[in-house]
């Protein structure tokens, strides 16, 4: 299968919003957990194209023009010293298209984006400890797990 990897454009908002539902279901969300499509569209547009934008995304487009995967990322500061890092928040390729090198190509593109940005010292990401497929994928690319951090999370509405 021939695919194109390219930056998200405003015209992609509806397709990205639909793909986000697929990603949420991949992580176990049910119908009652899924945001309404219009809310997702609004949030995708604000995140990727608001002023300022909150994130960037690389999209994977198949030969028919369907969006079949994405890598959503942001830059974080500080990283090492006063440098910054590219933080990969989500890497997703549709299940039927996995194991065809698309994820590896996305990782290569992300590393190229980081290398081309002055002052960007590294690429960082996380995966769930109970996601053996993702862990095996990253290991197959030669990336070692980093044991130096513990992730904390709290909802923004919590006092």
N, C-alpha and C positions, 0 to 999 in steps of 0.2 A: 504494500500500500504506500502510495506517495502522500506525504503530508508536508504542510508548510508551517513553520513556527514563526510567529510574528507578534509584535506588540498589539495589545488590545486597542481598538478604536471605538469611538462613541457608538457607531453602528452595531457593535457587538454586544451592547448592554443586554438586550433581550435574550440572546443565546447564552451569555454568561450567567444571567439570573436563572435560566433553566438548568444549566449545568450545576449550579450551586445546590439546587434541590437534589440532583443525583449524588453529589458529594455528601450532603447531609444524610441521605438514605444509606450511603456506603458506611457511614459512621454509626448507623443504627437508629436514626430519627424515624419517627412514625408520622402518619398524616397529621396528628394533632401537634407535632413538634415543628412542622414546616411552616415558615412564614408565607403569607399570601404572595403570589407572584408579583403584584404591583409594588408591594413593600420591598421585595428583593430587588426589583428593577431600580427603584429609587436609591436604595443603599449601594448597589453596584455603581450606579452613575456618580453618586456623591463620592464614593471611595476612590474610584479610578479617574474621575474627570472634574471633581469639585475644585474649589480654590481655597486652600491648597488641596491637592490630591493627597489621599492617605496611603495609597498603594499603587503599584504597577502590576501588570500581568502580561505574561507571554501566553499566547493562545496557540493551540495545535488545531489546524484546519485540514480536513481531508480534501480529496480531489473534487468532492461535490459541494464544498463550501461549508460543511457542517463543522461546528466546533466540538472537538472530541477530547480535549484535554487542556489543562492550564497549569501555569506556575505563577502564583501570586506572591509578590515580594515587596519589601520596603527597605529603606536604608535606615540604619540605627546608628546613633552616635552617643557616646564614644564607644569605640571598640578597643583596640590596642592603643594606648596613649591617647592622642587626639585624633586618630583615624576613625573611620566609620566602617560598618559592615553591611553587606547585603544579607537581609534576613528573609529566608524562604519560608513563607507561612503555609503554603499549600502547594503540593505537587499532585496532580491527578490526571490519569489517563483512563478512559473508559475501559471497563473490564475486558471487553471483546478485543481490544487492541493492545493489551499489555503483552509484555515479553516480545516486542517487536523493535525495541531500541528507541522508542519515542521518549520514554522517561530519561534515558541516558542522554539523548539529544537535548532535552530541556535542561538537564544539569550542566551540560557543556555550554549552552547558550547563557545560562545564569553566570557561570564562571567567567565567560567572556565579557559580559556586562560589567561584572565587578572589576575585572582586570583593566577595563577601559576607563573606569571612573577614577580620576585622581584622588588619592587619599583613602580609597577603599582597601582595607587590609585583609578582608576575609569574607567567606560565605558561611553563614550559619543556618541551621535548621534543627527541628526536633521531629521525632516520631514517637508514637505511643510504644511503651515497652511491651504491650501485648499485641503488637502488630508484626508478627514474624516475617510476613511477606515484604513489608517495607524495609525492615532491618536487613533482610537478605539482599534486597535490591541495592541498598547503599553499600553493603559489604562487597557485592559483586563489582561495584564501580571502584573499589579500593579505598573506601572511606571507613575510618575507624570510629567506633562510638567513643564519645567523650564523657567521662564519668565525673567531671569536675563541677557540675551544677545540679541544683535541685530546682524544679519549676514550681512556682507558687501561682495560684490563680484565685481571684475573687471577683464576683459580679460587680459591675459598676454601680448598681443601685444599693449595694450593701453599705450601711453606715460604719 
